[in-house]
Amino acid sequence: MLEYTEKIREISAGLLKECKVDMVIGFRKGSMPMMNEPCFITNADDAAQLVWDSNCGINLANYVTNRKEKIGIIAKGCDSRNIVNHIVENKISREQLVIIGVPCLGMIDKHKINAMFDGEIQEVTENGSKITVTVDGKANELNKADVLQKNCAVCIHRNPVIFDEMVADPVEEQK
């Protein structure tokens, strides 16, 4: 999923430069490992802050309701389903949104990972199906499938159900 970051940045910067949206809602790195945070980008140059990895679990659809501006939003499968609900409930109009779809292979559970280690986690990186957790200077490799959030482990909607642009080809859905 790391390869999605550049495409997200490119699409977001383009939408802002072309004034197709007033802001893009996405994620930036947090100050602590496994703590990416929502961010609101209003300038194309700031799109470089945007990131995408297995720590982007917060549902960004919660930030679009009852807004007046034109919004670009990064949306994985579960987010897109919530966006549809917000549209149906008239909390936001479809015309206000440019949905940047992201196929998702699941988000990691920071609580599960924290419980596995006694020391301080300095860094968490991912490479495909592997997660490397650095604790007290020692790297520990985990299988991503073993540390997924519960809802992600059983998710059958990995791809957005509604989108205007996709950052990558859809992934295979779980059965």
C-alpha positions in Angstrom: 0.0 0.0 0.0 3.0 2.3 0.4 3.1 2.9 -3.4 -0.3 4.6 -3.1 1.2 7.6 -1.4 2.7 9.2 -4.5 -0.5 8.7 -6.5 -2.5 10.2 -3.7 -0.2 13.2 -3.6 -0.3 13.6 -7.4 -4.1 13.5 -7.6 -4.6 15.8 -4.6 -2.2 18.4 -5.8 -3.8 18.3 -9.3 -7.3 18.8 -7.8 -6.2 21.8 -5.7 -4.1 23.4 -8.6 -7.1 23.1 -11.0 -9.4 24.5 -8.3 -11.7 21.4 -8.6 -11.7 21.2 -4.7 -11.2 23.7 -1.9 -9.5 21.1 0.3 -8.4 17.5 0.4 -8.9 15.4 3.5 -6.3 12.7 3.9 -3.6 11.5 6.3 -0.2 12.7 7.4 2.4 11.1 9.6 1.7 11.5 13.3 4.3 12.3 15.9 4.3 8.7 17.2 4.6 5.4 15.4 1.3 3.9 14.2 -0.5 7.2 14.8 -1.2 8.8 11.4 -3.5 11.7 11.7 -6.2 13.3 9.6 -5.2 16.4 7.8 -6.9 19.1 5.7 -4.8 20.2 2.7 -5.8 23.5 1.0 -2.7 24.2 -1.0 -1.3 22.0 -3.7 2.3 22.3 -2.3 1.0 20.8 1.0 0.0 17.6 -0.8 3.6 16.4 -0.1 2.5 15.9 3.5 -0.1 13.2 2.6 0.8 9.5 3.3 -0.9 6.2 3.0 0.1 3.0 4.9 -1.5 0.5 7.3 -1.9 3.2 9.9 -4.6 5.1 8.1 -7.5 3.4 9.9 -9.5 6.5 11.0 -12.7 6.8 8.9 -12.3 10.2 7.1 -15.9 10.2 6.1 -16.6 11.6 9.5 -15.1 14.9 8.5 -17.3 15.7 5.5 -20.7 16.1 7.0 -22.5 19.5 7.0 -19.7 21.2 5.1 -20.2 23.8 2.4 -16.9 23.6 0.4 -15.9 21.3 -2.4 -13.9 18.5 -0.8 -11.5 15.9 -2.1 -11.4 12.9 0.2 -9.2 9.8 0.4 -11.5 6.8 0.8 -10.9 3.1 1.3 -13.8 0.6 1.0 -15.3 1.2 4.5 -14.9 5.0 4.2 -16.7 5.0 0.8 -19.6 3.1 2.3 -19.9 5.7 5.0 -19.7 8.5 2.4 -22.7 6.9 0.6 -24.7 6.9 3.9 -23.8 10.6 4.4 -25.0 11.4 0.9 -28.3 9.4 1.4 -28.9 11.1 4.7 -28.3 14.6 3.1 -25.3 15.3 5.3 -23.3 16.2 2.2 -24.1 16.4 -1.5 -22.4 14.1 -4.0 -21.6 17.2 -6.1 -19.4 18.6 -3.3 -17.1 15.5 -3.3 -14.3 14.2 -5.3 -13.6 10.8 -3.9 -10.1 9.4 -4.3 -10.5 5.7 -4.0 -7.9 3.5 -2.3 -7.9 -0.3 -2.5 -7.2 -1.6 1.0 -5.6 -4.7 2.4 -6.3 -3.8 6.0 -5.1 -1.6 8.8 -2.9 -2.8 11.6 -4.1 -2.8 15.2 -1.7 -0.6 17.2 -3.1 -1.9 20.5 -2.4 -5.5 19.5 1.2 -4.6 18.5 1.8 -2.5 21.6 0.7 -5.5 23.8 3.3 -7.7 22.1 6.3 -5.7 23.3 7.5 -4.5 26.7 9.8 -1.7 25.5 9.1 1.5 23.7 8.2 1.1 20.0 10.4 3.5 18.0 9.4 2.7 14.5 7.0 0.6 12.5 7.5 0.0 8.8 5.8 -2.2 6.3 6.9 -4.1 3.3 4.1 -6.0 1.6 2.7 -8.6 4.0 5.4 -8.0 6.6 5.5 -5.4 9.4 8.8 -4.5 11.1 8.5 -3.2 14.6 11.6 -1.6 16.1 11.6 -1.8 19.9 14.6 -0.5 21.9 16.7 -0.6 18.8 15.9 -4.2 17.8 13.9 -5.0 14.7 11.1 -7.5 15.0 9.3 -8.8 11.9 5.6 -9.7 12.1 3.1 -11.0 9.5 0.6 -8.2 8.8 -2.3 -10.7 8.7 -1.5 -11.5 12.4 -1.8 -7.9 13.6 -4.8 -6.6 11.5 -7.7 -4.8 13.2 -10.5 -7.2 13.8 -12.9 -5.6 11.3 -10.1 -5.5 8.6 -9.3 -9.2 9.1 -12.9 -10.1 8.0 -13.6 -7.2 5.7 -15.4 -8.1 2.4 -15.4 -4.5 1.0 -11.7 -3.7 0.5 -12.4 -1.6 -2.6 -14.3 1.7 -2.6 -18.0 1.3 -3.7 -18.0 4.9 -5.0 -15.1 7.0 -6.3 -14.1 9.6 -8.9 -10.4 8.5 -9.2 -8.6 5.4 -8.1 -5.0 5.3 -7.0 -4.6 1.7 -8.1 -6.3 -1.3 -9.5 -8.9 -3.0 -7.2 -7.6 -5.7 -4.9 -9.2 -9.1 -4.5 -12.1 -9.1 -2.1 -12.1 -11.6 0.8 -14.8 -14.2 0.9 
